[in-house]
Amino acid sequence: MNDIHLPHDHGQEPIDIPSPDDFEIVSTILKQMCDAVRIRIFWLLCHREECVLDISAMMQMSSPAVSHHLKQLRQAGLVVSRRSGKEVFYRASDTSEAHFLHEMIEDLMHLTCPGRER
């Protein structure tokens, strides 16, 4: 930002604005949280590891629909998988981003759902 000449000098210190790529990473993660189904799946996987069939049953959705949501969450780095024989199990990633989003979801649920205790 130091190379940029601002049209108006308001006497503020220069600020280093992160690159557009940095904001794109944040945007990709937050886009996943713009879908209630993905939030529910992500929340579930923060609490336990599950296979697609069990997630489908809990969400009352088809397996292909759940798989689509899991792919989106996995591409954003919020969910990881492991194979055991023919079954694939999913869980929330052990990353600071996933922990932060889980905490945020829990806090918002507590604030917006009267009577819901943490």
TIRO-841194 format. One record per residue: x, y, z of N, C-alpha, C, O in turn; residue in three letters. Coordinates in steps of 0.1 Angstrom, whole numbers, padded with zeros to 4 digits, always signed. Layout:
BEGIN
XYZXYZXYZXYZALA;...
END
This chain:
BEGIN
+0008-0012+0000+0000+0000+0000+0009+0012+0000+0004+0023-0004MET;+0021+0011+0005+0030+0023+0005+0033+0029-0008+0036+0041-0010ASN;+0032+0021-0019+0034+0025-0033+0022+0033-0039+0024+0040-0049ASP;+0011+0031-0032-0001+0037-0038-0003+0051-0032-0002+0054-0020ILE;-0006+0061-0041-0008+0074-0037-0023+0076-0036-0031+0074-0046HIS;-0028+0078-0024-0042+0080-0022-0047+0094-0025-0039+0104-0023LEU;-0059+0096-0031-0063+0109-0036-0065+0118-0024-0064+0130-0026PRO;-0069+0113-0012-0071+0121+0000-0062+0117+0011-0062+0105+0014HIS;-0055+0126+0017-0047+0123+0028-0054+0127+0041-0056+0139+0044ASP;-0059+0117+0049-0066+0120+0061-0057+0119+0073-0062+0119+0084HIS;-0044+0118+0071-0035+0117+0082-0034+0104+0089-0028+0103+0100GLY;-0039+0094+0083-0039+0080+0089-0026+0073+0084-0020+0076+0074GLN;-0022+0064+0093-0010+0056+0090-0013+0047+0078-0025+0042+0077GLU;-0004+0044+0069-0006+0035+0058-0010+0021+0064-0005+0017+0075PRO;-0017+0013+0056-0021+0000+0060-0017-0010+0049-0019-0007+0037ILE;-0012-0022+0053-0009-0032+0044-0022-0041+0042-0025-0048+0051ASP;-0028-0040+0031-0040-0048+0028-0035-0062+0023-0027-0062+0013ILE;-0041-0072+0029-0037-0086+0023-0041-0087+0009-0049-0079+0004PRO;-0034-0096+0002-0036-0098-0012-0051-0103-0015-0057-0109-0006SER;-0055-0101-0028-0068-0107-0031-0069-0122-0030-0079-0128-0026PRO;-0057-0129-0032-0057-0144-0030-0060-0147-0015-0067-0157-0012ASP;-0055-0139-0006-0058-0142+0009-0073-0141+0011-0078-0149+0019ASP;-0079-0131+0006-0093-0130+0008-0101-0140+0001-0112-0144+0005PHE;-0096-0145-0010-0103-0156-0018-0103-0169-0009-0113-0176-0009GLU;-0092-0172-0002-0092-0183+0007-0103-0182+0018-0110-0192+0020ILE;-0104-0171+0024-0114-0168+0034-0128-0169+0028-0137-0176+0034VAL;-0130-0164+0016-0143-0164+0010-0147-0179+0007-0158-0183+0009SER;-0137-0187+0002-0140-0201-0001-0145-0209+0012-0155-0216+0011THR;-0139-0206+0023-0143-0213+0035-0157-0208+0040-0165-0216+0043ILE;-0159-0194+0039-0172-0189+0044-0183-0193+0034-0194-0194+0039LEU;-0180-0195+0022-0191-0199+0012-0197-0212+0017-0209-0215+0015LYS;-0189-0221+0023-0194-0234+0028-0204-0232+0039-0213-0241+0041GLN;-0203-0221+0046-0212-0219+0057-0224-0211+0053-0232-0207+0062MET;-0226-0209+0040-0238-0202+0035-0249-0212+0032-0259-0208+0026CYS;-0248-0224+0035-0257-0235+0032-0261-0242+0045-0252-0248+0051ASP;-0273-0242+0049-0278-0248+0062-0274-0263+0062-0271-0268+0073ALA;-0276-0270+0051-0273-0284+0051-0258-0286+0054-0255-0295+0062VAL;-0249-0279+0048-0235-0280+0050-0231-0277+0064-0223-0283+0070ARG;-0238-0267+0070-0235-0263+0084-0239-0275+0093-0231-0278+0102ILE;-0250-0281+0090-0255-0292+0099-0245-0304+0097-0241-0310+0107ARG;-0241-0307+0085-0232-0318+0083-0218-0315+0090-0213-0324+0097ILE;-0213-0303+0087-0201-0299+0094-0202-0300+0109-0193-0305+0115PHE;-0212-0295+0114-0214-0295+0129-0214-0310+0134-0207-0313+0144TRP;-0221-0318+0127-0222-0333+0131-0208-0338+0131-0204-0345+0140LEU;-0200-0335+0120-0187-0341+0119-0176-0335+0128-0165-0340+0130LEU;-0180-0324+0135-0172-0318+0145-0173-0326+0158-0164-0326+0167CYS;-0184-0334+0159-0187-0341+0171-0185-0356+0170-0183-0363+0180HIS;-0184-0361+0158-0182-0375+0156-0178-0378+0141-0181-0371+0132ARG;-0172-0390+0140-0168-0395+0126-0180-0403+0121-0185-0411+0129GLU;-0183-0401+0108-0195-0409+0103-0192-0412+0088-0184-0406+0082GLU;-0199-0423+0084-0199-0426+0070-0211-0419+0063-0220-0414+0069CYS;-0210-0419+0049-0220-0412+0041-0234-0418+0044-0244-0410+0045VAL;-0236-0431+0045-0249-0437+0047-0255-0432+0061-0267-0429+0061LEU;-0247-0432+0071-0253-0427+0084-0255-0412+0084-0265-0407+0090ASP;-0247-0404+0077-0249-0390+0076-0262-0388+0068-0270-0379+0072ILE;-0264-0395+0058-0276-0394+0050-0289-0397+0058-0299-0390+0057SER;-0288-0408+0066-0299-0411+0075-0302-0400+0085-0314-0396+0087ALA;-0292-0394+0091-0294-0384+0101-0299-0371+0095-0307-0364+0101MET;-0294-0368+0083-0299-0356+0076-0312-0358+0068-0318-0348+0063MET;-0316-0370+0067-0328-0374+0059-0326-0369+0045-0335-0362+0039GLN;-0315-0373+0039-0311-0369+0025-0306-0381+0018-0302-0391+0024MET;-0305-0380+0005-0300-0391-0003-0284-0391-0001-0278-0381+0002SER;-0278-0403-0003-0264-0404-0002-0257-0395-0013-0247-0388-0009SER;-0261-0394-0025-0255-0386-0035-0255-0371-0031-0245-0364-0033PRO;-0266-0366-0025-0267-0352-0020-0257-0350-0009-0250-0339-0009ALA;-0256-0359+0000-0247-0358+0011-0232-0358+0006-0224-0350+0010VAL;-0230-0367-0003-0216-0368-0009-0212-0355-0016-0201-0350-0015SER;-0222-0348-0023-0219-0335-0029-0215-0325-0018-0205-0318-0020HIS;-0222-0324-0007-0219-0315+0003-0206-0318+0010-0198-0309+0013HIS;-0203-0331+0012-0190-0335+0017-0178-0331+0008-0168-0327+0013LEU;-0181-0332-0005-0170-0328-0015-0167-0314-0013-0155-0310-0013LYS;-0177-0305-0012-0176-0291-0010-0168-0288+0003-0159-0280+0003GLN;-0172-0294+0013-0165-0292+0026-0151-0297+0026-0142-0291+0032LEU;-0148-0308+0019-0135-0314+0018-0126-0304+0010-0114-0302+0013ARG;-0131-0299-0001-0123-0290-0010-0120-0277-0002-0110-0271-0005GLN;-0128-0273+0007-0125-0261+0015-0116-0264+0026-0112-0255+0034ALA;-0112-0277+0028-0103-0281+0039-0110-0282+0053-0103-0282+0063GLY;-0123-0282+0053-0130-0283+0066-0133-0297+0070-0136-0299+0082LEU;-0132-0307+0061-0135-0321+0064-0124-0329+0058-0119-0327+0047VAL;-0121-0340+0065-0112-0350+0060-0118-0364+0060-0129-0366+0067VAL;-0113-0373+0053-0119-0386+0052-0108-0397+0054-0096-0394+0052SER;-0112-0409+0058-0103-0420+0058-0111-0433+0054-0123-0434+0056ARG;-0104-0442+0048-0111-0454+0042-0108-0465+0052-0097-0467+0057ARG;-0118-0473+0055-0117-0485+0062-0124-0496+0054-0136-0497+0055SER;-0116-0504+0047-0123-0514+0038-0130-0507+0027-0124-0499+0020GLY;-0142-0510+0026-0150-0503+0015-0157-0491+0020-0162-0483+0012LYS;-0157-0488+0033-0163-0476+0038-0154-0464+0040-0142-0466+0043GLU;-0159-0453+0037-0152-0440+0039-0158-0433+0051-0171-0431+0051VAL;-0150-0429+0060-0155-0421+0072-0150-0407+0071-0139-0404+0066PHE;-0159-0398+0075-0156-0383+0075-0156-0378+0089-0164-0382+0097TYR;-0148-0367+0090-0148-0360+0103-0143-0346+0100-0137-0343+0089ARG;-0145-0337+0109-0140-0323+0107-0125-0323+0108-0119-0331+0115ALA;-0119-0314+0100-0104-0313+0100-0100-0308+0113-0107-0300+0120SER;-0088-0311+0117-0082-0306+0129-0073-0294+0126-0061-0294+0127ASP;-0080-0284+0121-0073-0271+0117-0079-0260+0125-0090-0261+0131THR;-0072-0249+0126-0077-0237+0133-0089-0232+0127-0098-0227+0134SER;-0090-0233+0113-0102-0228+0106-0114-0236+0110-0125-0230+0113GLU;-0113-0249+0110-0124-0258+0114-0128-0256+0128-0140-0255+0131ALA;-0118-0254+0137-0122-0252+0151-0129-0239+0153-0138-0238+0161HIS;-0124-0229+0146-0130-0215+0147-0145-0216+0142-0153-0210+0149PHE;-0147-0222+0131-0161-0223+0125-0170-0231+0134-0181-0227+0136LEU;-0165-0241+0140-0173-0249+0149-0177-0241+0161-0188-0241+0165HIS;-0167-0234+0167-0170-0225+0178-0180-0214+0175-0189-0211+0182GLU;-0179-0209+0163-0188-0198+0158-0202-0204+0157-0211-0197+0161MET;-0203-0216+0151-0216-0222+0149-0223-0224+0163-0234-0221+0165ILE;-0215-0230+0172-0220-0233+0186-0225-0220+0192-0235-0219+0198GLU;-0216-0209+0191-0220-0196+0198-0233-0191+0191-0241-0186+0199ASP;-0234-0191+0178-0245-0186+0171-0258-0194+0175-0269-0188+0176LEU;-0256-0207+0176-0268-0215+0179-0273-0212+0193-0285-0211+0196MET;-0263-0210+0202-0266-0206+0216-0274-0193+0216-0283-0191+0224HIS;-0269-0183+0208-0275-0170+0208-0289-0169+0201-0298-0162+0205LEU;-0290-0177+0191-0303-0176+0183-0313-0187+0186-0325-0185+0181THR;-0310-0197+0194-0320-0207+0197-0323-0206+0212-0316-0212+0220CYS;-0334-0199+0215-0337-0198+0230-0338-0211+0236-0344-0221+0231PRO;-0333-0212+0248-0334-0224+0256-0323-0234+0253-0322-0245+0260GLY;-0315-0232+0243-0304-0241+0239-0292-0239+0248-0287-0228+0248ARG;-0288-0249+0255-0277-0247+0264-0265-0253+0257-0266-0262+0249GLU;-0253-0248+0261-0241-0253+0255-0235-0264+0264-0224-0269+0260ARG;
END
